Amino acid sequence: MEHIVTVQDAVTAFDDFMEPTNAELDAIEREMPAILAGVELLDAQIITMDRTPTELDIRRIRRARRRLLAALANQAADAHRGGVA
């Protein structure tokens, strides 16, 4: 006789181990400025997809791109200084 295990049992068997660790949460927090800047850039680009970009749209995209680059540069500088484990 074969035992039948439901998918739910197989998935929930590791519930305690599926939560992010403190180190993973810290890494997410360090990356959050870059993530938010990337979302802002995507939002600005999506707005202009179905129309001709206005001067305001172009400035918004340029500003969002600069914020993303600054966030990525800060993240790289922190990693270089040893701020990332």
Beta strands, then each sheet from edge to edge (+ up, - down):
end
